Each structure stands twice: as structure tokens, then as C-alpha cells.
Amino acid sequence: MNESDRLFLLAAIELAKKGQMTVAPNPPVGCLILKNGYIIGRGFHQQAGKEHAEINALSSVTESPEGATVYVSLEPCVHQGKTPPCVGALIDARVGRVVVGHLDPNPLVSGKGVTLLRDAGIEVEIENIPEALKLVESFQTRMIKKRPFVRIKTASSLDGAISMASGESKWITGEEARSDVQYWRARSDAIISGVGSVLHDNPRLTLRKADYEGVKQPIRVILDSRSRTPRDANVLTDGAPTLVVSDSGLECFGSLSSVEIEKAEEVELDGPRDLENLLKLLALLGCNDVLVEAGAKVVSSFLKGGYWDEWISYVAPILLGKDSRRLADLDVVSIQDGLSAQVIEWKMFGSDLRLVLRPA
């Protein structure tokens, strides 16, 4: 890949990020159209059910796209969904060359778009660059593992405490770190929490910042084995979608559609400890990204089961001592038995440190 191709692909990827919070269950995609050294069109997939990136880019061209080079972050689609396939539009536009950032992660369609373009006489180059794959890794997880990409979020003291023994936890971290949590909620299609958090804090687990106006509220999932969630809890009464999973079944609240409720009832979910089928259910509901915001028991269940892909850990410069509740309930006998993670990013928010970790 020459340097100019790489730069235009990276620009298409940056365009795609504009739709990252609004396109699920689809992947985010960006597209640039170049002719005679000038960008003549650009577009990105803005919202699920609306035009894809290639169609938006073709609609924006300032001159005929015939013979142009198209840079698209993800392989153009070939299937008819809520919108027509993009491959046909590129063929009809008689573009000369298509540079693809990454093949479609869906094994059922991967490579088919490229084949159709080449059969139509269009030159196609597949780069499979890491930046393009990272952009769609949540979608890839759902396509291949049949579950969403699971991101755990915790906020703790230096000595690993998330609250005092009384349950008091407001506030371990500062305003800047708490504000950053809104970004991760906006990136998520569902938020999983436990009944303990509901009983102690009565959280809303919704998007509150004006910066994310227009972003769909994530589905709240409350794990509640003994059905202790109060009927007047915020998560049940504010109108946003909520699923309560108990030993006796699944209850739906808020703005879930009839189709979503039907899909939810299709999965044989054996209570709140059945994380495998819970995640399968969320994948059926079109969730690419899931955020776990919960106490030690729920967090530990995901860690022990290996149902996590990323961990957002906020660490505050404070010690809470022995009369506090731990971050996780893990049975670790020796250092060798400890759960290992790899730090891939760190950043300061006020006096608090945010670590982004992946499984080692």
C-alpha cells in the first residue's frame, strides 16, 4: 500500500467514527471518492436503517464519479437489508478503483462484495489495516462469537475498593472521570448491572450529557436472581428500555419494541447467572457493544467466565482501608493464579487515572 492510499483510508476511518454511536446493529463505515487528485465526495453511515457510507458519498459528488477511486473503511455490502446493496451503486457509478480498509467480518458475506466488483471490471485492493479492523471489532465479535463485545467499567481506590462496607460509593472518582463514563455509555448498546447497585444507588444508567443528544439510550439489563428490584426504581420508571433477569424469568420495561420483546423471549435464559445465553440474547437484539457497570459479584462473574474483551478501570488517588468492599470476588491462592491483563492505554482525568486493559 502506498502512503497516499493509507492516508485516504485513514481519513475514511475517521469519517466512519462519526457514526460509531448510532449505527448498531450495523458496523460504522466511512467512504471517500477521489478523482484527478481531488476529493469529490465523502460520506459515512449515519444511522441504522438509513443510507450506507458509499451511497452518501456518491450522493455528495461534485462531478461524475466515473473512473474515480473509492476509499471505503469496510468492504461494500452485497445484501439487501433496509437499504439496497452498495456494490450495485458503485458498479452503476462506473468507478475505476476501490480500496478497502478491511473485509467484512461476517463470514457469510466476507469477500463477496470484492468478487462482484472485480467481476464488473473494477480494480479492487484489500488492505486489511489494523485501524479498520479496530473500528469494527465489536461487530466482528458479534458475527464470529455470536455475542457482543463486552467492556467492563470499574472505579476504585488505590487499594482496590469500590465502596465502603456500608455501600457508600459517592464519589470515589472526580467529575472529569465520571463525565468520561458517559462516552462509554454512548458507545454501548446495552448496560449490564446488578440488583445490588440498584438497591444501593438507584442509578439511571442512561445518557445524560447534551453532547450525546440523538444517541439511542442503551438497554439496561439488571441481574436480579430474587426479583428484588423495586417497582419504583429509576431503571423501571424512566421510560428507557430495561430487561430484568431473575430466576423466575425475564421482564421487559420501557421503550422496547414488540419485535425486541419477541426476540428476547426466544432465548432460553436460565437465570441471571447464565451469562452465555444472556449475551446471546443481547446479540439477537442487535447489540454490538455491552458495558458492565456493576458491583464485585457481577464483575467477577464476567471475569471468571472469560466474558470480557476490554476493561475500563478508573483509579482514584485515595485509600479506603479495610472497611471497604473489594473490586472483585476472585478465589486466588497464589500470584500465578491471578487474572492477568494488558494495559493498552492510560490517560489522566483530573487526579484520576483511567486504564484501558485487554485480556493478557
C-alpha positions as CSV (number, residue, x, y, z in Angstrom):
1,M,0.0,0.0,0.0
2,N,1.4,3.4,-1.0
3,E,1.3,6.2,1.5
4,S,-1.4,8.2,-0.2
5,D,-3.7,5.2,-0.2
6,R,-3.1,4.7,3.5
7,L,-3.8,8.4,4.3
8,F,-7.1,8.4,2.4
9,L,-8.1,5.1,4.1
10,L,-7.3,6.6,7.5
11,A,-9.4,9.6,6.6
12,A,-12.3,7.3,5.6
13,I,-11.9,5.6,9.0
14,E,-12.1,9.0,10.8
15,L,-15.3,9.7,8.9
16,A,-16.7,6.3,10.0
17,K,-16.2,7.2,13.7
18,K,-18.9,9.8,13.4
19,G,-21.5,7.1,13.2
20,Q,-19.9,4.9,15.8
21,M,-22.7,5.5,18.4
22,T,-25.7,5.4,16.1
23,V,-25.4,2.5,13.6
24,A,-25.8,-0.7,15.6
25,P,-26.5,-3.4,14.7
26,N,-24.5,-2.4,11.6
27,P,-20.8,-1.6,11.7
28,P,-19.5,2.0,11.3
29,V,-18.3,2.7,7.8
30,G,-16.7,5.8,6.1
31,C,-16.1,6.5,2.4
32,L,-14.1,9.0,0.3
33,I,-14.2,9.4,-3.5
34,L,-11.1,10.7,-5.2
35,K,-10.7,11.9,-8.8
36,N,-7.7,13.6,-10.5
37,G,-6.1,14.1,-7.1
38,Y,-9.2,15.8,-5.5
39,I,-11.8,14.5,-3.1
40,I,-15.1,14.8,-5.0
41,G,-17.3,13.0,-2.5
42,R,-17.4,11.8,1.1
43,G,-19.9,10.1,3.4
44,F,-20.4,7.8,6.4
45,H,-23.1,5.5,7.7
46,Q,-25.0,7.8,10.0
47,Q,-27.8,5.7,11.4
48,A,-29.1,2.1,11.2
49,G,-31.8,1.8,8.6
50,K,-30.5,4.8,6.6
51,E,-28.1,5.1,3.6
52,H,-24.7,3.5,3.9
53,A,-21.4,5.3,3.6
54,E,-20.9,4.6,-0.1
55,I,-24.4,5.9,-1.0
56,N,-23.9,9.1,1.0
57,A,-20.5,9.6,-0.7
58,L,-21.9,9.1,-4.2
59,S,-24.8,11.5,-3.4
60,S,-22.3,14.2,-2.4
61,V,-20.0,14.1,-5.5
62,T,-19.2,17.4,-7.1
63,E,-18.6,15.8,-10.5
64,S,-19.1,12.4,-12.2
65,P,-17.5,9.6,-10.2
66,E,-16.8,7.6,-13.4
67,G,-13.2,6.3,-13.2
68,A,-12.7,7.6,-9.7
69,T,-11.0,5.8,-6.8
70,V,-13.2,4.9,-3.8
71,Y,-11.7,4.5,-0.4
72,V,-14.0,2.7,2.0
73,S,-13.2,1.6,5.5
74,L,-15.1,-1.7,5.2
75,E,-15.9,-4.0,2.2
76,P,-19.1,-2.7,0.4
77,C,-22.2,-4.8,1.3
78,V,-23.9,-7.1,-1.2
79,H,-27.1,-8.0,0.6
80,Q,-30.4,-6.3,0.6
81,G,-31.5,-5.1,4.0
82,K,-33.3,-1.9,5.0
83,T,-31.2,-0.3,2.2
84,P,-30.0,-1.5,-1.2
85,P,-26.6,-3.1,-1.5
86,C,-23.7,-0.7,-2.0
87,V,-21.8,-2.8,-4.5
88,G,-24.5,-2.2,-7.2
89,A,-24.3,1.5,-6.7
90,L,-20.6,1.5,-7.2
91,I,-20.9,-0.6,-10.3
92,D,-23.6,1.7,-11.7
93,A,-21.4,4.7,-11.0
94,R,-18.7,3.1,-13.1
95,V,-15.9,3.9,-10.6
96,G,-12.5,2.7,-11.6
97,R,-10.9,1.5,-8.4
98,V,-12.0,0.6,-4.9
99,V,-9.5,0.5,-1.9
100,V,-11.0,-1.5,1.0
101,G,-9.8,-1.0,4.6
102,H,-10.9,-4.4,5.7
103,L,-13.0,-7.3,4.5
104,D,-16.5,-7.7,6.1
105,P,-16.1,-9.7,9.3
106,N,-19.3,-11.6,8.7
107,P,-18.1,-15.0,7.4
108,L,-21.3,-15.4,5.3
109,V,-20.6,-12.3,3.2
110,S,-16.9,-11.7,3.6
111,G,-15.2,-11.3,0.1
112,K,-18.5,-11.4,-1.9
113,G,-18.5,-7.7,-2.3
114,V,-15.0,-7.7,-3.6
115,T,-15.7,-10.5,-6.0
116,L,-18.7,-8.7,-7.5
117,L,-16.7,-5.5,-8.0
118,R,-13.9,-7.4,-9.7
119,D,-16.4,-9.3,-11.9
120,A,-17.7,-5.9,-13.1
121,G,-14.2,-4.9,-14.2
122,I,-13.4,-2.6,-11.2
123,E,-9.9,-2.8,-9.7
124,V,-10.1,-3.7,-6.0
125,E,-7.3,-3.6,-3.4
126,I,-7.8,-5.1,0.1
127,E,-5.5,-3.6,2.7
128,N,-6.9,-5.1,6.0
129,I,-5.2,-2.4,8.0
130,P,-5.4,-2.7,11.9
131,E,-7.2,0.7,12.2
132,A,-10.0,-0.5,10.0
133,L,-10.4,-3.8,12.0
134,K,-10.4,-2.0,15.3
135,L,-13.2,0.2,14.1
136,V,-15.5,-2.9,13.6
137,E,-14.2,-5.2,16.3
138,S,-17.4,-5.1,18.2
139,F,-19.4,-6.0,15.0
140,Q,-16.8,-8.8,14.3
141,T,-17.2,-10.2,17.9
142,R,-21.0,-10.4,17.3
143,M,-20.6,-12.0,13.9
144,I,-18.0,-14.6,14.9
145,K,-18.6,-15.3,18.6
146,K,-22.3,-14.7,18.5
147,R,-22.1,-12.3,21.4
148,P,-21.4,-8.6,21.8
149,F,-18.1,-7.1,22.6
150,V,-18.1,-6.9,26.4
151,R,-16.5,-3.9,28.1
152,I,-16.2,-3.8,32.0
153,K,-16.1,-0.5,33.7
154,T,-14.9,0.0,37.3
155,A,-14.0,2.9,39.6
156,S,-11.8,2.1,42.6
157,S,-9.4,3.4,45.1
158,L,-5.7,2.8,45.1
159,D,-6.3,-0.2,47.4
160,G,-8.9,-1.7,45.1
161,A,-12.1,-0.7,46.9
162,I,-15.3,0.3,45.1
163,S,-17.2,1.4,48.2
164,M,-17.2,1.4,51.9
165,A,-18.7,-1.6,53.8
166,S,-21.9,0.5,54.3
167,G,-22.3,0.7,50.5
168,E,-21.3,4.3,50.3
169,S,-19.5,4.9,47.0
170,K,-20.3,8.6,46.0
171,W,-17.9,9.7,44.9
172,I,-14.6,7.8,44.6
173,T,-13.6,9.4,41.4
174,G,-13.9,13.1,40.4
175,E,-16.3,14.8,38.0
176,E,-13.9,14.5,35.0
177,A,-13.7,10.8,35.3
178,R,-17.5,10.5,35.8
179,S,-18.1,12.6,32.8
180,D,-15.9,10.3,30.7
181,V,-18.1,7.3,31.7
182,Q,-20.8,9.0,29.6
183,Y,-18.7,8.4,26.5
184,W,-18.5,4.7,27.2
185,R,-22.3,4.5,27.8
186,A,-22.8,6.3,24.5
187,R,-20.6,3.7,22.8
188,S,-22.7,0.9,24.3
189,D,-25.9,-0.7,23.1
190,A,-26.6,-2.3,26.5
191,I,-25.5,-1.7,30.1
192,I,-25.4,-4.7,32.5
193,S,-25.7,-4.1,36.2
194,G,-26.8,-6.0,39.3
195,V,-29.7,-5.5,41.7
196,G,-27.2,-4.6,44.5
197,S,-26.3,-1.4,42.6
198,V,-29.9,-0.6,42.0
199,L,-30.8,-1.0,45.7
200,H,-27.8,1.0,47.0
201,D,-27.6,3.8,44.4
202,N,-30.9,3.7,42.4
203,P,-29.0,4.7,39.2
204,R,-30.5,5.6,35.9
205,L,-27.7,4.2,33.8
206,T,-28.7,6.5,30.9
207,L,-27.0,9.1,28.8
208,R,-27.4,12.5,30.4
209,K,-24.9,14.7,28.5
210,A,-26.2,17.1,25.9
211,D,-23.1,16.0,23.8
212,Y,-24.9,12.7,23.0
213,E,-28.3,14.0,22.1
214,G,-29.7,11.8,19.4
215,V,-27.8,8.7,20.5
216,K,-30.2,5.9,21.4
217,Q,-30.4,5.1,25.1
218,P,-28.8,1.7,25.8
219,I,-30.8,-1.2,27.0
220,R,-30.4,-1.6,30.8
221,V,-30.0,-5.2,31.9
222,I,-30.5,-5.8,35.7
223,L,-29.3,-9.2,37.0
224,D,-31.7,-9.9,39.9
225,S,-32.0,-13.5,40.9
226,R,-34.6,-13.0,43.6
227,S,-36.7,-10.2,41.9
228,R,-35.7,-7.5,44.4
229,T,-35.7,-4.6,42.0
230,P,-38.2,-2.0,43.5
231,R,-41.1,-1.2,41.1
232,D,-40.4,2.5,41.6
233,A,-36.6,2.2,40.7
234,N,-35.4,4.7,38.2
235,V,-34.4,1.9,35.7
236,L,-38.0,0.7,35.6
237,T,-39.9,4.0,35.6
238,D,-38.0,6.5,33.4
239,G,-39.2,5.0,30.1
240,A,-35.8,3.9,28.7
241,P,-35.6,0.2,27.8
242,T,-34.8,-2.3,30.6
243,L,-34.6,-6.0,31.0
244,V,-34.7,-7.6,34.4
245,V,-33.3,-11.1,34.6
246,S,-34.4,-13.2,37.6
247,D,-34.5,-16.9,38.5
248,S,-38.2,-16.8,37.6
249,G,-37.8,-15.3,34.1
250,L,-37.3,-12.2,32.1
251,E,-39.3,-8.9,32.4
252,C,-39.3,-6.1,29.9
253,F,-39.8,-2.5,30.7
254,G,-39.7,0.9,28.9
255,S,-39.3,1.5,25.2
256,L,-38.5,-2.0,23.9
257,S,-40.3,-2.7,20.7
258,S,-42.6,-5.7,20.2
259,V,-40.0,-7.3,17.9
260,E,-37.3,-6.9,20.5
261,I,-39.5,-8.4,23.2
262,E,-40.3,-11.4,20.9
263,K,-36.6,-11.9,20.2
264,A,-35.9,-11.7,24.0
265,E,-38.4,-14.5,24.7
266,E,-36.9,-16.7,22.0
267,V,-33.7,-17.3,24.1
268,E,-33.9,-20.0,26.9
269,L,-32.2,-17.9,29.6
270,D,-31.5,-19.9,32.7
271,G,-31.5,-17.0,35.2
272,P,-29.1,-14.1,35.7
273,R,-26.0,-16.4,36.1
274,D,-26.5,-17.7,32.6
275,L,-24.1,-15.2,31.0
276,E,-23.6,-17.1,27.8
277,N,-27.3,-17.1,26.9
278,L,-27.7,-13.5,28.2
279,L,-25.0,-12.3,25.8
280,K,-26.5,-14.4,23.0
281,L,-29.8,-12.6,23.7
282,L,-28.2,-9.2,23.5
283,A,-26.6,-10.2,20.2
284,L,-30.0,-11.1,18.8
285,L,-31.3,-7.7,19.9
286,G,-28.5,-6.2,17.7
287,C,-26.1,-5.1,20.5
288,N,-22.5,-4.8,19.2
289,D,-21.2,-3.3,22.4
290,V,-22.1,-4.1,26.0
291,L,-20.9,-2.2,29.1
292,V,-20.8,-3.9,32.5
293,E,-21.3,-1.3,35.3
294,A,-21.8,-3.3,38.4
295,G,-20.6,-4.5,41.8
296,A,-18.0,-7.1,42.7
297,K,-20.2,-10.2,42.2
298,V,-21.3,-9.3,38.7
299,V,-17.9,-8.1,37.6
300,S,-16.3,-11.3,39.0
301,S,-18.8,-13.4,37.1
302,F,-17.8,-11.9,33.8
303,L,-14.1,-12.1,34.7
304,K,-14.3,-15.7,35.8
305,G,-16.3,-16.8,32.8
306,G,-13.9,-15.1,30.4
307,Y,-16.8,-13.0,29.0
308,W,-14.8,-9.8,28.7
309,D,-12.9,-8.1,25.9
310,E,-11.9,-4.8,27.4
311,W,-11.7,-3.3,30.9
312,I,-12.1,0.5,31.6
313,S,-10.6,1.0,35.1
314,Y,-10.7,4.4,36.8
315,V,-8.3,4.6,39.8
316,A,-8.6,7.4,42.3
317,P,-5.6,8.5,44.5
318,I,-7.3,7.6,47.7
319,L,-7.1,4.7,50.2
320,L,-10.3,3.4,51.7
321,G,-8.9,0.8,54.1
322,K,-10.1,-2.5,55.5
323,D,-13.7,-1.5,56.0
324,S,-14.4,-1.3,52.3
325,R,-15.7,-3.6,49.5
326,R,-13.3,-5.1,47.0
327,L,-13.3,-4.6,43.3
328,A,-13.8,-8.3,42.5
329,D,-14.5,-11.5,44.4
330,L,-12.0,-13.9,42.9
331,D,-10.6,-17.0,44.6
332,V,-6.9,-16.6,44.1
333,V,-4.5,-18.8,46.0
334,S,-1.2,-17.7,44.5
335,I,0.2,-15.0,42.3
336,Q,0.4,-17.4,39.4
337,D,-3.4,-18.0,39.7
338,G,-4.2,-14.3,39.4
339,L,-6.1,-12.9,36.4
340,S,-3.7,-11.1,34.1
341,A,-4.4,-8.1,31.9
342,Q,-2.5,-6.0,29.5
343,V,-2.6,-2.2,29.7
344,I,-3.1,-0.8,26.2
345,E,-3.8,2.8,27.1
346,W,-3.8,5.2,30.0
347,K,-5.0,8.8,30.5
348,M,-5.5,11.2,33.4
349,F,-8.9,12.7,34.1
350,G,-8.3,15.3,36.8
351,S,-6.5,13.5,39.5
352,D,-7.9,10.1,38.5
353,L,-6.1,7.6,36.2
354,R,-8.0,5.7,33.5
355,L,-6.5,2.4,32.4
356,V,-7.8,0.6,29.3
357,L,-7.0,-3.1,29.6
358,R,-7.4,-6.2,27.4
359,P,-7.0,-9.9,28.4
360,A,-3.3,-10.8,28.5
